[in-house]
Amino acid sequence: MHGLEVEYYDKINFVYLDIDNPDNGTFKKELGFRYQPQLLLLDGDGEILYQWIGPIPREEFVAAFEDVLSQ
């Protein structure tokens, strides 16, 4: 993910949530955390556009990013 963050740094804001931090319990619940790794692509209003659980190929992220950025 960090490589994609470098590639898309000027187009997508990457935010990482520490699931082990008890202060993040509210966020985990709101986002429906189920399994690590769990990655979400949200719009500017916080709506989930894409969600991935488990290991995902880089190409799948790129396709989703490009889909959202082209809209």
PQR file of N, CA, C, O and H, with PARSE charges and radii, in Angstrom:
ATOM      1  N   MET A   1       0.824  -1.188   0.000 -0.4000 1.5000
ATOM      2  CA  MET A   1       0.000   0.000   0.000 -0.0000 2.0000
ATOM      3  C   MET A   1       0.873   1.259   0.000  0.5500 1.7000
ATOM      4  O   MET A   1       0.507   2.267  -0.604 -0.5500 1.4000
ATOM      5  N   HIS A   2       2.006   1.202   0.665 -0.4000 1.5000
ATOM      6  CA  HIS A   2       2.842   2.400   0.730 -0.0000 2.0000
ATOM      7  C   HIS A   2       3.373   2.799  -0.641  0.5500 1.7000
ATOM      8  O   HIS A   2       3.550   3.987  -0.912 -0.5500 1.4000
ATOM      9  H   HIS A   2       2.303   0.383   1.156  0.4000 1.0000
ATOM     10  N   GLY A   3       3.627   1.826  -1.506 -0.4000 1.5000
ATOM     11  CA  GLY A   3       4.051   2.133  -2.872 -0.0000 2.0000
ATOM     12  C   GLY A   3       2.964   2.846  -3.644  0.5500 1.7000
ATOM     13  O   GLY A   3       3.244   3.780  -4.396 -0.5500 1.4000
ATOM     14  H   GLY A   3       3.483   0.861  -1.286  0.4000 1.0000
ATOM     15  N   LEU A   4       1.718   2.414  -3.464 -0.4000 1.5000
ATOM     16  CA  LEU A   4       0.594   3.081  -4.112 -0.0000 2.0000
ATOM     17  C   LEU A   4       0.391   4.477  -3.539  0.5500 1.7000
ATOM     18  O   LEU A   4       0.002   5.400  -4.254 -0.5500 1.4000
ATOM     19  H   LEU A   4       1.491   1.655  -2.853  0.4000 1.0000
ATOM     20  N   GLU A   5       0.652   4.621  -2.263 -0.4000 1.5000
ATOM     21  CA  GLU A   5       0.529   5.943  -1.643 -0.0000 2.0000
ATOM     22  C   GLU A   5       1.505   6.925  -2.293  0.5500 1.7000
ATOM     23  O   GLU A   5       1.157   8.080  -2.536 -0.5500 1.4000
ATOM     24  H   GLU A   5       0.968   3.871  -1.682  0.4000 1.0000
ATOM     25  N   VAL A   6       2.703   6.473  -2.570 -0.4000 1.5000
ATOM     26  CA  VAL A   6       3.686   7.333  -3.235 -0.0000 2.0000
ATOM     27  C   VAL A   6       3.200   7.678  -4.645  0.5500 1.7000
ATOM     28  O   VAL A   6       3.330   8.820  -5.086 -0.5500 1.4000
ATOM     29  H   VAL A   6       2.986   5.534  -2.373  0.4000 1.0000
ATOM     30  N   GLU A   7       2.653   6.710  -5.337 -0.4000 1.5000
ATOM     31  CA  GLU A   7       2.196   6.911  -6.709 -0.0000 2.0000
ATOM     32  C   GLU A   7       0.987   7.847  -6.800  0.5500 1.7000
ATOM     33  O   GLU A   7       0.881   8.638  -7.737 -0.5500 1.4000
ATOM     34  H   GLU A   7       2.547   5.782  -4.979  0.4000 1.0000
ATOM     35  N   TYR A   8       0.081   7.755  -5.828 -0.4000 1.5000
ATOM     36  CA  TYR A   8      -1.171   8.530  -5.862 -0.0000 2.0000
ATOM     37  C   TYR A   8      -1.215   9.647  -4.820  0.5500 1.7000
ATOM     38  O   TYR A   8      -2.295  10.141  -4.497 -0.5500 1.4000
ATOM     39  H   TYR A   8       0.167   7.112  -5.066  0.4000 1.0000
ATOM     40  N   TYR A   9      -0.065  10.050  -4.292 -0.4000 1.5000
ATOM     41  CA  TYR A   9      -0.024  11.000  -3.182 -0.0000 2.0000
ATOM     42  C   TYR A   9      -0.767  12.304  -3.453  0.5500 1.7000
ATOM     43  O   TYR A   9      -1.297  12.914  -2.524 -0.5500 1.4000
ATOM     44  H   TYR A   9       0.812   9.648  -4.554  0.4000 1.0000
ATOM     45  N   ASP A  10      -0.814  12.739  -4.703 -0.4000 1.5000
ATOM     46  CA  ASP A  10      -1.453  14.014  -5.008 -0.0000 2.0000
ATOM     47  C   ASP A  10      -2.914  13.871  -5.419  0.5500 1.7000
ATOM     48  O   ASP A  10      -3.566  14.858  -5.760 -0.5500 1.4000
ATOM     49  H   ASP A  10      -0.384  12.244  -5.458  0.4000 1.0000
ATOM     50  N   LYS A  11      -3.436  12.620  -5.388 -0.4000 1.5000
ATOM     51  CA  LYS A  11      -4.810  12.380  -5.820 -0.0000 2.0000
ATOM     52  C   LYS A  11      -5.682  11.726  -4.755  0.5500 1.7000
ATOM     53  O   LYS A  11      -6.897  11.927  -4.730 -0.5500 1.4000
ATOM     54  H   LYS A  11      -2.906  11.818  -5.111  0.4000 1.0000
ATOM     55  N   ILE A  12      -5.059  10.941  -3.874 -0.4000 1.5000
ATOM     56  CA  ILE A  12      -5.794  10.186  -2.856 -0.0000 2.0000
ATOM     57  C   ILE A  12      -5.122  10.414  -1.508  0.5500 1.7000
ATOM     58  O   ILE A  12      -3.896  10.366  -1.399 -0.5500 1.4000
ATOM     59  H   ILE A  12      -4.073  10.778  -3.895  0.4000 1.0000
ATOM     60  N   ASN A  13      -5.928  10.662  -0.488 -0.4000 1.5000
ATOM     61  CA  ASN A  13      -5.420  10.828   0.867 -0.0000 2.0000
ATOM     62  C   ASN A  13      -5.427   9.466   1.559  0.5500 1.7000
ATOM     63  O   ASN A  13      -6.493   8.894   1.786 -0.5500 1.4000
ATOM     64  H   ASN A  13      -6.923  10.701  -0.576  0.4000 1.0000
ATOM     65  N   PHE A  14      -4.268   8.951   1.889 -0.4000 1.5000
ATOM     66  CA  PHE A  14      -4.148   7.659   2.550 -0.0000 2.0000
ATOM     67  C   PHE A  14      -4.119   7.874   4.060  0.5500 1.7000
ATOM     68  O   PHE A  14      -3.320   8.662   4.566 -0.5500 1.4000
ATOM     69  H   PHE A  14      -3.402   9.416   1.704  0.4000 1.0000
ATOM     70  N   VAL A  15      -4.991   7.170   4.776 -0.4000 1.5000
ATOM     71  CA  VAL A  15      -5.072   7.266   6.229 -0.0000 2.0000
ATOM     72  C   VAL A  15      -5.018   5.850   6.776  0.5500 1.7000
ATOM     73  O   VAL A  15      -5.697   4.956   6.270 -0.5500 1.4000
ATOM     74  H   VAL A  15      -5.640   6.529   4.365  0.4000 1.0000
ATOM     75  N   TYR A  16      -4.220   5.650   7.798 -0.4000 1.5000
ATOM     76  CA  TYR A  16      -4.055   4.326   8.389 -0.0000 2.0000
ATOM     77  C   TYR A  16      -4.641   4.332   9.797  0.5500 1.7000
ATOM     78  O   TYR A  16      -4.383   5.242  10.584 -0.5500 1.4000
ATOM     79  H   TYR A  16      -3.669   6.376   8.209  0.4000 1.0000
ATOM     80  N   LEU A  17      -5.429   3.309  10.104 -0.4000 1.5000
ATOM     81  CA  LEU A  17      -6.065   3.188  11.407 -0.0000 2.0000
ATOM     82  C   LEU A  17      -5.410   2.037  12.164  0.5500 1.7000
ATOM     83  O   LEU A  17      -5.394   0.906  11.679 -0.5500 1.4000
ATOM     84  H   LEU A  17      -5.638   2.569   9.464  0.4000 1.0000
ATOM     85  N   ASP A  18      -4.879   2.315  13.330 -0.4000 1.5000
ATOM     86  CA  ASP A  18      -4.260   1.292  14.170 -0.0000 2.0000
ATOM     87  C   ASP A  18      -5.374   0.518  14.879  0.5500 1.7000
ATOM     88  O   ASP A  18      -5.954   1.003  15.851 -0.5500 1.4000
ATOM     89  H   ASP A  18      -4.893   3.234  13.724  0.4000 1.0000
ATOM     90  N   ILE A  19      -5.668  -0.686  14.384 -0.4000 1.5000
ATOM     91  CA  ILE A  19      -6.780  -1.451  14.944 -0.0000 2.0000
ATOM     92  C   ILE A  19      -6.505  -1.951  16.355  0.5500 1.7000
ATOM     93  O   ILE A  19      -7.429  -2.346  17.065 -0.5500 1.4000
ATOM     94  H   ILE A  19      -5.197  -1.079  13.595  0.4000 1.0000
ATOM     95  N   ASP A  20      -5.249  -1.936  16.764 -0.4000 1.5000
ATOM     96  CA  ASP A  20      -4.911  -2.386  18.112 -0.0000 2.0000
ATOM     97  C   ASP A  20      -5.062  -1.282  19.153  0.5500 1.7000
ATOM     98  O   ASP A  20      -4.992  -1.552  20.352 -0.5500 1.4000
ATOM     99  H   ASP A  20      -4.497  -1.615  16.188  0.4000 1.0000
ATOM    100  N   ASN A  21      -5.266  -0.058  18.715 -0.4000 1.5000
ATOM    101  CA  ASN A  21      -5.424   1.071  19.625 -0.0000 2.0000
ATOM    102  C   ASN A  21      -6.883   1.114  20.084  0.5500 1.7000
ATOM    103  O   ASN A  21      -7.775   1.310  19.259 -0.5500 1.4000
ATOM    104  H   ASN A  21      -5.323   0.161  17.741  0.4000 1.0000
ATOM    105  N   PRO A  22      -7.144   0.936  21.375 -0.5600 1.5000
ATOM    106  CA  PRO A  22      -8.519   0.930  21.866  0.2800 2.0000
ATOM    107  C   PRO A  22      -9.264   2.241  21.606  0.5500 1.7000
ATOM    108  O   PRO A  22     -10.495   2.256  21.587 -0.5500 1.4000
ATOM    109  N   ASP A  23      -8.539   3.331  21.407 -0.4000 1.5000
ATOM    110  CA  ASP A  23      -9.186   4.611  21.108 -0.0000 2.0000
ATOM    111  C   ASP A  23      -9.860   4.611  19.737  0.5500 1.7000
ATOM    112  O   ASP A  23     -10.669   5.493  19.448 -0.5500 1.4000
ATOM    113  H   ASP A  23      -7.540   3.319  21.422  0.4000 1.0000
ATOM    114  N   ASN A  24      -9.540   3.641  18.898 -0.4000 1.5000
ATOM    115  CA  ASN A  24     -10.109   3.566  17.556 -0.0000 2.0000
ATOM    116  C   ASN A  24     -11.316   2.636  17.463  0.5500 1.7000
ATOM    117  O   ASN A  24     -11.775   2.326  16.364 -0.5500 1.4000
ATOM    118  H   ASN A  24      -8.883   2.924  19.133  0.4000 1.0000
ATOM    119  N   GLY A  25     -11.824   2.195  18.592 -0.4000 1.5000
ATOM    120  CA  GLY A  25     -12.960   1.272  18.608 -0.0000 2.0000
ATOM    121  C   GLY A  25     -14.188   1.806  17.882  0.5500 1.7000
ATOM    122  O   GLY A  25     -14.879   1.055  17.194 -0.5500 1.4000
ATOM    123  H   GLY A  25     -11.451   2.447  19.485  0.4000 1.0000
ATOM    124  N   THR A  26     -14.458   3.086  18.031 -0.4000 1.5000
ATOM    125  CA  THR A  26     -15.615   3.688  17.372 -0.0000 2.0000
ATOM    126  C   THR A  26     -15.450   3.627  15.858  0.5500 1.7000
ATOM    127  O   THR A  26     -16.389   3.280  15.142 -0.5500 1.4000
ATOM    128  H   THR A  26     -13.897   3.695  18.590  0.4000 1.0000
ATOM    129  N   PHE A  27     -14.257   3.962  15.370 -0.4000 1.5000
ATOM    130  CA  PHE A  27     -14.004   3.915  13.930 -0.0000 2.0000
ATOM    131  C   PHE A  27     -14.123   2.496  13.405  0.5500 1.7000
ATOM    132  O   PHE A  27     -14.699   2.268  12.342 -0.5500 1.4000
ATOM    133  H   PHE A  27     -13.493   4.243  15.951  0.4000 1.0000
ATOM    134  N   LYS A  28     -13.578   1.541  14.151 -0.4000 1.5000
ATOM    135  CA  LYS A  28     -13.657   0.140  13.731 -0.0000 2.0000
ATOM    136  C   LYS A  28     -15.116  -0.291  13.589  0.5500 1.7000
ATOM    137  O   LYS A  28     -15.484  -0.963  12.625 -0.5500 1.4000
ATOM    138  H   LYS A  28     -13.110   1.726  15.015  0.4000 1.0000
ATOM    139  N   LYS A  29     -15.924   0.097  14.539 -0.4000 1.5000
ATOM    140  CA  LYS A  29     -17.341  -0.278  14.503 -0.0000 2.0000
ATOM    141  C   LYS A  29     -18.052   0.404  13.330  0.5500 1.7000
ATOM    142  O   LYS A  29     -18.788  -0.242  12.585 -0.5500 1.4000
ATOM    143  H   LYS A  29     -15.625   0.643  15.322  0.4000 1.0000
ATOM    144  N   GLU A  30     -17.829   1.701  13.172 -0.4000 1.5000
ATOM    145  CA  GLU A  30     -18.479   2.448  12.088 -0.0000 2.0000
ATOM    146  C   GLU A  30     -18.092   1.926  10.711  0.5500 1.7000
ATOM    147  O   GLU A  30     -18.910   1.918   9.792 -0.5500 1.4000
ATOM    148  H   GLU A  30     -17.230   2.226  13.777  0.4000 1.0000
ATOM    149  N   LEU A  31     -16.844   1.491  10.572 -0.4000 1.5000
ATOM    150  CA  LEU A  31     -16.361   1.008   9.281 -0.0000 2.0000
ATOM    151  C   LEU A  31     -16.580  -0.491   9.088  0.5500 1.7000
ATOM    152  O   LEU A  31     -16.279  -1.026   8.021 -0.5500 1.4000
ATOM    153  H   LEU A  31     -16.179   1.497  11.319  0.4000 1.0000
ATOM    154  N   GLY A  32     -17.095  -1.165  10.098 -0.4000 1.5000
ATOM    155  CA  GLY A  32     -17.389  -2.585   9.978 -0.0000 2.0000
ATOM    156  C   GLY A  32     -16.154  -3.465   9.936  0.5500 1.7000
ATOM    157  O   GLY A  32     -16.107  -4.438   9.183 -0.5500 1.4000
ATOM    158  H   GLY A  32     -17.340  -0.730  10.964  0.4000 1.0000
ATOM    159  N   PHE A  33     -15.144  -3.127  10.746 -0.4000 1.5000
ATOM    160  CA  PHE A  33     -13.909  -3.906  10.757 -0.0000 2.0000
ATOM    161  C   PHE A  33     -14.198  -5.361  11.077  0.5500 1.7000
ATOM    162  O   PHE A  33     -14.923  -5.675  12.021 -0.5500 1.4000
ATOM    163  H   PHE A  33     -15.181  -2.337  11.358  0.4000 1.0000
ATOM    164  N   ARG A  34     -13.605  -6.262  10.256 -0.4000 1.5000
ATOM    165  CA  ARG A  34     -13.794  -7.696  10.455 -0.0000 2.0000
ATOM    166  C   ARG A  34     -12.501  -8.484  10.501  0.5500 1.7000
ATOM    167  O   ARG A  34     -12.407  -9.476  11.223 -0.5500 1.4000
ATOM    168  H   ARG A  34     -13.016  -6.007   9.489  0.4000 1.0000
ATOM    169  N   TYR A  35     -11.504  -8.058   9.744 -0.4000 1.5000
ATOM    170  CA  TYR A  35     -10.320  -8.887   9.567 -0.0000 2.0000
ATOM    171  C   TYR A  35      -9.159  -8.000   9.145  0.5500 1.7000
ATOM    172  O   TYR A  35      -9.347  -6.974   8.492 -0.5500 1.4000
ATOM    173  H   TYR A  35     -11.580  -7.252   9.158  0.4000 1.0000
ATOM    174  N   GLN A  36      -7.967  -8.408   9.526 -0.4000 1.5000
ATOM    175  CA  GLN A  36      -6.782  -7.658   9.146 -0.0000 2.0000
ATOM    176  C   GLN A  36      -6.023  -8.407   8.073  0.5500 1.7000
ATOM    177  O   GLN A  36      -5.798  -9.604   8.255 -0.5500 1.4000
ATOM    178  H   GLN A  36      -7.814  -9.241  10.057  0.4000 1.0000
ATOM    179  N   PRO A  37      -5.610  -7.810   6.975 -0.5600 1.5000
ATOM    180  CA  PRO A  37      -5.833  -6.424   6.613  0.2800 2.0000
ATOM    181  C   PRO A  37      -7.212  -6.202   6.010  0.5500 1.7000
ATOM    182  O   PRO A  37      -7.742  -7.049   5.292 -0.5500 1.4000
ATOM    183  N   GLN A  38      -7.765  -5.066   6.313 -0.4000 1.5000
ATOM    184  CA  GLN A  38      -9.020  -4.616   5.714 -0.0000 2.0000
ATOM    185  C   GLN A  38      -8.766  -3.205   5.216  0.5500 1.7000
ATOM    186  O   GLN A  38      -8.361  -2.327   5.978 -0.5500 1.4000
ATOM    187  H   GLN A  38      -7.334  -4.377   6.896  0.4000 1.0000
ATOM    188  N   LEU A  39      -9.006  -3.001   3.939 -0.4000 1.5000
ATOM    189  CA  LEU A  39      -8.732  -1.713   3.312 -0.0000 2.0000
ATOM    190  C   LEU A  39     -10.005  -1.165   2.710  0.5500 1.7000
ATOM    191  O   LEU A  39     -10.794  -1.896   2.113 -0.5500 1.4000
ATOM    192  H   LEU A  39      -9.335  -3.714   3.321  0.4000 1.0000
ATOM    193  N   LEU A  40     -10.192   0.131   2.875 -0.4000 1.5000
ATOM    194  CA  LEU A  40     -11.394   0.783   2.363 -0.0000 2.0000
ATOM    195  C   LEU A  40     -11.008   1.997   1.535  0.5500 1.7000
ATOM    196  O   LEU A  40     -10.051   2.705   1.850 -0.5500 1.4000
ATOM    197  H   LEU A  40      -9.551   0.725   3.360  0.4000 1.0000
ATOM    198  N   LEU A  41     -11.762   2.222   0.482 -0.4000 1.5000
ATOM    199  CA  LEU A  41     -11.633   3.437  -0.306 -0.0000 2.0000
ATOM    200  C   LEU A  41     -12.912   4.226  -0.090  0.5500 1.7000
ATOM    201  O   LEU A  41     -13.997   3.801  -0.486 -0.5500 1.4000
ATOM    202  H   LEU A  41     -12.539   1.647   0.227  0.4000 1.0000
ATOM    203  N   LEU A  42     -12.766   5.383   0.545 -0.4000 1.5000
ATOM    204  CA  LEU A  42     -13.913   6.216   0.899 -0.0000 2.0000
ATOM    205  C   LEU A  42     -13.965   7.452   0.009  0.5500 1.7000
ATOM    206  O   LEU A  42     -12.943   7.917  -0.496 -0.5500 1.4000
ATOM    207  H   LEU A  42     -11.884   5.728   0.866  0.4000 1.0000
ATOM    208  N   ASP A  43     -15.163   7.966  -0.169 -0.4000 1.5000
ATOM    209  CA  ASP A  43     -15.277   9.242  -0.883 -0.0000 2.0000
ATOM    210  C   ASP A  43     -15.102  10.387   0.121  0.5500 1.7000
ATOM    211  O   ASP A  43     -14.864  10.143   1.304 -0.5500 1.4000
ATOM    212  H   ASP A  43     -15.993   7.589   0.241  0.4000 1.0000
ATOM    213  N   GLY A  44     -15.216  11.607  -0.338 -0.4000 1.5000
ATOM    214  CA  GLY A  44     -15.010  12.772   0.512 -0.0000 2.0000
ATOM    215  C   GLY A  44     -16.004  12.895   1.644  0.5500 1.7000
ATOM    216  O   GLY A  44     -15.751  13.614   2.610 -0.5500 1.4000
ATOM    217  H   GLY A  44     -15.409  11.806  -1.299  0.4000 1.0000
ATOM    218  N   ASP A  45     -17.147  12.196   1.545 -0.4000 1.5000
ATOM    219  CA  ASP A  45     -18.158  12.219   2.594 -0.0000 2.0000
ATOM    220  C   ASP A  45     -18.034  11.039   3.548  0.5500 1.7000
ATOM    221  O   ASP A  45     -18.854  10.894   4.455 -0.5500 1.4000
ATOM    222  H   ASP A  45     -17.352  11.611   0.760  0.4000 1.0000
ATOM    223  N   GLY A  46     -17.021  10.193   3.359 -0.4000 1.5000
ATOM    224  CA  GLY A  46     -16.820   9.038   4.224 -0.0000 2.0000
ATOM    225  C   GLY A  46     -17.608   7.812   3.825  0.5500 1.7000
ATOM    226  O   GLY A  46     -17.653   6.839   4.578 -0.5500 1.4000
ATOM    227  H   GLY A  46     -16.356  10.311   2.623  0.4000 1.0000
ATOM    228  N   GLU A  47     -18.233   7.833   2.652 -0.4000 1.5000
ATOM    229  CA  GLU A  47     -18.978   6.661   2.170 -0.0000 2.0000
ATOM    230  C   GLU A  47     -18.001   5.656   1.571  0.5500 1.7000
ATOM    231  O   GLU A  47     -17.072   6.034   0.857 -0.5500 1.4000
ATOM    232  H   GLU A  47     -18.196   8.623   2.040  0.4000 1.0000
ATOM    233  N   ILE A  48     -18.211   4.391   1.859 -0.4000 1.5000
ATOM    234  CA  ILE A  48     -17.333   3.343   1.351 -0.0000 2.0000
ATOM    235  C   ILE A  48     -17.639   3.097  -0.127  0.5500 1.7000
ATOM    236  O   ILE A  48     -18.761   2.753  -0.498 -0.5500 1.4000
ATOM    237  H   ILE A  48     -18.965   4.084   2.439  0.4000 1.0000
ATOM    238  N   LEU A  49     -16.617   3.281  -0.957 -0.4000 1.5000
ATOM    239  CA  LEU A  49     -16.740   3.033  -2.387 -0.0000 2.0000
ATOM    240  C   LEU A  49     -16.275   1.628  -2.746  0.5500 1.7000
ATOM    241  O   LEU A  49     -16.898   0.938  -3.552 -0.5500 1.4000
ATOM    242  H   LEU A  49     -15.705   3.561  -0.656  0.4000 1.0000
ATOM    243  N   TYR A  50     -15.170   1.218  -2.132 -0.4000 1.5000
ATOM    244  CA  TYR A  50     -14.606  -0.115  -2.325 -0.0000 2.0000
ATOM    245  C   TYR A  50     -14.122  -0.613  -0.975  0.5500 1.7000
ATOM    246  O   TYR A  50     -13.759   0.171  -0.099 -0.5500 1.4000
ATOM    247  H   TYR A  50     -14.664   1.779  -1.477  0.4000 1.0000
ATOM    248  N   GLN A  51     -14.124  -1.940  -0.821 -0.4000 1.5000
ATOM    249  CA  GLN A  51     -13.633  -2.548   0.414 -0.0000 2.0000
ATOM    250  C   GLN A  51     -12.945  -3.860   0.070  0.5500 1.7000
ATOM    251  O   GLN A  51     -13.457  -4.657  -0.715 -0.5500 1.4000
ATOM    252  H   GLN A  51     -14.419  -2.577  -1.532  0.4000 1.0000
ATOM    253  N   TRP A  52     -11.780  -4.072   0.668 -0.4000 1.5000
ATOM    254  CA  TRP A  52     -11.018  -5.294   0.447 -0.0000 2.0000
ATOM    255  C   TRP A  52     -10.649  -5.906   1.785  0.5500 1.7000
ATOM    256  O   TRP A  52     -10.340  -5.199   2.744 -0.5500 1.4000
ATOM    257  H   TRP A  52     -11.364  -3.424   1.306  0.4000 1.0000
ATOM    258  N   ILE A  53     -10.686  -7.217   1.838 -0.4000 1.5000
ATOM    259  CA  ILE A  53     -10.283  -7.941   3.047 -0.0000 2.0000
ATOM    260  C   ILE A  53      -9.295  -9.017   2.627  0.5500 1.7000
ATOM    261  O   ILE A  53      -9.542  -9.785   1.697 -0.5500 1.4000
ATOM    262  H   ILE A  53     -10.937  -7.791   1.059  0.4000 1.0000
ATOM    263  N   GLY A  54      -8.165  -9.055   3.334 -0.4000 1.5000
ATOM    264  CA  GLY A  54      -7.135 -10.029   3.021 -0.0000 2.0000
ATOM    265  C   GLY A  54      -6.163  -9.485   1.990  0.5500 1.7000
ATOM    266  O   GLY A  54      -6.239  -8.320   1.601 -0.5500 1.4000
ATOM    267  H   GLY A  54      -7.964  -8.431   4.089  0.4000 1.0000
ATOM    268  N   PRO A  55      -5.255 -10.332   1.555 -0.5600 1.5000
ATOM    269  CA  PRO A  55      -4.261  -9.895   0.572  0.2800 2.0000
ATOM    270  C   PRO A  55      -4.914  -9.670  -0.799  0.5500 1.7000
ATOM    271  O   PRO A  55      -5.675 -10.511  -1.277 -0.5500 1.4000
ATOM    272  N   ILE A  56      -4.612  -8.540  -1.415 -0.4000 1.5000
ATOM    273  CA  ILE A  56      -5.213  -8.145  -2.682 -0.0000 2.0000
ATOM    274  C   ILE A  56      -4.093  -7.775  -3.652  0.5500 1.7000
ATOM    275  O   ILE A  56      -3.136  -7.107  -3.261 -0.5500 1.4000
ATOM    276  H   ILE A  56      -3.994  -7.857  -1.027  0.4000 1.0000
ATOM    277  N   PRO A  57      -4.200  -8.195  -4.903 -0.5600 1.5000
ATOM    278  CA  PRO A  57      -3.180  -7.799  -5.885  0.2800 2.0000
ATOM    279  C   PRO A  57      -3.186  -6.292  -6.142  0.5500 1.7000
ATOM    280  O   PRO A  57      -4.241  -5.657  -6.147 -0.5500 1.4000
ATOM    281  N   ARG A  58      -2.028  -5.743  -6.349 -0.4000 1.5000
ATOM    282  CA  ARG A  58      -1.851  -4.316  -6.601 -0.0000 2.0000
ATOM    283  C   ARG A  58      -2.761  -3.837  -7.732  0.5500 1.7000
ATOM    284  O   ARG A  58      -3.344  -2.756  -7.646 -0.5500 1.4000
ATOM    285  H   ARG A  58      -1.171  -6.258  -6.344  0.4000 1.0000
ATOM    286  N   GLU A  59      -2.881  -4.619  -8.765 -0.4000 1.5000
ATOM    287  CA  GLU A  59      -3.677  -4.241  -9.933 -0.0000 2.0000
ATOM    288  C   GLU A  59      -5.137  -3.981  -9.577  0.5500 1.7000
ATOM    289  O   GLU A  59      -5.788  -3.144 -10.203 -0.5500 1.4000
ATOM    290  H   GLU A  59      -2.407  -5.497  -8.835  0.4000 1.0000
ATOM    291  N   GLU A  60      -5.649  -4.683  -8.588 -0.4000 1.5000
ATOM    292  CA  GLU A  60      -7.036  -4.479  -8.171 -0.0000 2.0000
ATOM    293  C   GLU A  60      -7.217  -3.099  -7.527  0.5500 1.7000
ATOM    294  O   GLU A  60      -8.224  -2.428  -7.753 -0.5500 1.4000
ATOM    295  H   GLU A  60      -5.120  -5.363  -8.079  0.4000 1.0000
ATOM    296  N   PHE A  61      -6.245  -2.690  -6.736 -0.4000 1.5000
ATOM    297  CA  PHE A  61      -6.292  -1.352  -6.147 -0.0000 2.0000
ATOM    298  C   PHE A  61      -6.184  -0.286  -7.232  0.5500 1.7000
ATOM    299  O   PHE A  61      -6.934   0.690  -7.230 -0.5500 1.4000
ATOM    300  H   PHE A  61      -5.427  -3.236  -6.553  0.4000 1.0000
ATOM    301  N   VAL A  62      -5.252  -0.477  -8.152 -0.4000 1.5000
ATOM    302  CA  VAL A  62      -5.054   0.498  -9.226 -0.0000 2.0000
ATOM    303  C   VAL A  62      -6.332   0.652 -10.028  0.5500 1.7000
ATOM    304  O   VAL A  62      -6.725   1.773 -10.349 -0.5500 1.4000
ATOM    305  H   VAL A  62      -4.643  -1.270  -8.154  0.4000 1.0000
ATOM    306  N   ALA A  63      -6.995  -0.458 -10.362 -0.4000 1.5000
ATOM    307  CA  ALA A  63      -8.235  -0.391 -11.122 -0.0000 2.0000
ATOM    308  C   ALA A  63      -9.306   0.399 -10.363  0.5500 1.7000
ATOM    309  O   ALA A  63     -10.013   1.211 -10.959 -0.5500 1.4000
ATOM    310  H   ALA A  63      -6.676  -1.370 -10.102  0.4000 1.0000
ATOM    311  N   ALA A  64      -9.426   0.170  -9.067 -0.4000 1.5000
ATOM    312  CA  ALA A  64     -10.408   0.891  -8.253 -0.0000 2.0000
ATOM    313  C   ALA A  64     -10.065   2.365  -8.154  0.5500 1.7000
ATOM    314  O   ALA A  64     -10.943   3.218  -8.286 -0.5500 1.4000
ATOM    315  H   ALA A  64      -8.851  -0.489  -8.582  0.4000 1.0000
ATOM    316  N   PHE A  65      -8.798   2.670  -7.923 -0.4000 1.5000
ATOM    317  CA  PHE A  65      -8.371   4.061  -7.832 -0.0000 2.0000
ATOM    318  C   PHE A  65      -8.657   4.798  -9.128  0.5500 1.7000
ATOM    319  O   PHE A  65      -9.194   5.906  -9.117 -0.5500 1.4000
ATOM    320  H   PHE A  65      -8.085   1.977  -7.816  0.4000 1.0000
ATOM    321  N   GLU A  66      -8.298   4.185 -10.236 -0.4000 1.5000
ATOM    322  CA  GLU A  66      -8.502   4.816 -11.537 -0.0000 2.0000
ATOM    323  C   GLU A  66      -9.994   4.980 -11.834  0.5500 1.7000
ATOM    324  O   GLU A  66     -10.404   5.981 -12.421 -0.5500 1.4000
ATOM    325  H   GLU A  66      -7.861   3.285 -10.245  0.4000 1.0000
ATOM    326  N   ASP A  67     -10.802   4.002 -11.430 -0.4000 1.5000
ATOM    327  CA  ASP A  67     -12.243   4.095 -11.624 -0.0000 2.0000
ATOM    328  C   ASP A  67     -12.807   5.313 -10.894  0.5500 1.7000
ATOM    329  O   ASP A  67     -13.573   6.091 -11.464 -0.5500 1.4000
ATOM    330  H   ASP A  67     -10.468   3.188 -10.953  0.4000 1.0000
ATOM    331  N   VAL A  68     -12.425   5.465  -9.643 -0.4000 1.5000
ATOM    332  CA  VAL A  68     -12.937   6.574  -8.830 -0.0000 2.0000
ATOM    333  C   VAL A  68     -12.396   7.913  -9.337  0.5500 1.7000
ATOM    334  O   VAL A  68     -13.133   8.897  -9.393 -0.5500 1.4000
ATOM    335  H   VAL A  68     -11.803   4.833  -9.180  0.4000 1.0000
ATOM    336  N   LEU A  69     -11.139   7.953  -9.700 -0.4000 1.5000
ATOM    337  CA  LEU A  69     -10.542   9.208 -10.153 -0.0000 2.0000
ATOM    338  C   LEU A  69     -11.081   9.653 -11.511  0.5500 1.7000
ATOM    339  O   LEU A  69     -11.028  10.839 -11.838 -0.5500 1.4000
ATOM    340  H   LEU A  69     -10.540   7.154  -9.654  0.4000 1.0000
ATOM    341  N   SER A  70     -11.590   8.732 -12.292 -0.4000 1.5000
ATOM    342  CA  SER A  70     -12.109   9.080 -13.617 -0.0000 2.0000
ATOM    343  C   SER A  70     -13.532   9.630 -13.571  0.5500 1.7000
ATOM    344  O   SER A  70     -14.043  10.109 -14.583 -0.5500 1.4000
ATOM    345  H   SER A  70     -11.633   7.768 -12.027  0.4000 1.0000
ATOM    346  N   GLN A  71     -14.167   9.565 -12.421 -0.4000 1.5000
ATOM    347  CA  GLN A  71     -15.557  10.038 -12.282 -0.0000 2.0000
ATOM    348  C   GLN A  71     -15.632  11.522 -12.039  0.5500 1.7000
ATOM    349  O   GLN A  71     -16.725  12.070 -11.901 -0.5500 1.4000
ATOM    350  H   GLN A  71     -13.752   9.175 -11.599  0.4000 1.0000
TER
END
